[in-house]
Amino acid sequence: MEDMKAVYRLNEEKLSFNHDLIVERQLVNTRMLNNLNKRAQKYKENMHYERDNCLVKQQEAQRWNNKLTSDYKKFTELFKDLQRKFLRFEKIDDTRYNDVRRMNELEANNLVEKIMHADKMIHLQQLSIKWEPPKDRFFDFLHESGAINGVGGEGSV
């Protein structure tokens, strides 16, 4: 019976030790669980903060993108309008340049015709020598217009 009491006592001490160990482990696990819950809560708060911050930055980026897009469209339209104006003014300038050039050419041709007529008259009337029109290609317009043979004529005085 003594042996039984000793075995009983040993089992009781083992059970008591295991119970104390389990209680102590449960306290450690409870503290660990509380710490983990606090960390999880902290991470959730950080996640919410970062998500909100990300949404705010995304909205700002979207607004900035929309502004830049509208500016781009506006500047593109202004550029196209400027190109249209440039082409229109270029046409007008070309037309005006060509008109002035033709007018100056006509005036210069008329002056050359008068000079050629005067040269012909000087040759025929003052110098009494035969006058020959210039052979240079520059004076071809005189042949085309008939100014060399028509004005003043060979025998006109």
Steps between C-alpha positions, in 0.01 A plus 500: 500500500787724566612439148157588376501818702843585363386434142184698568706786647739490206211507253341783695824701491540425129143609438549811711826580319335442160203711608728784611698463178181511292372804692834675454507411129142620469603835656796524263277407206238754611768774523639392162148499351435849641831624354419340166151654505653841577748456213221385268291805602802725443558344157130543414517865601815544291334320211191725521718809528711396201192401298336837572826676424531301177144589401566868568820491294324307226224762489759778491684320221172454311419872536853590388471260207163649401645852521800405291276323249276805466805726469640270233173506307480878533857550381448253217196697383693826531785349300265375229333841489841664475593265215177587317569871546859453390391319182238765427750784550760310300254473208411867530868599518586281201213646302596854596869432423413352161267791421766757591763301310282484188423871530871583537589269212237666284625845595862394440403347164324822403809699596722263301264534201521879526879482527518262204273734303716797597814303406345413165405862436847621593656246265267577213445876534811637668770253403343386171617145550310181484366392835502136601306371796704342781556125472517434877234263636399766753339699218293209365186654648539788254476257208196332653315826562589640157655808655820480292335501161174671585599818685653766290547267199803493269423807302311715749658828588 
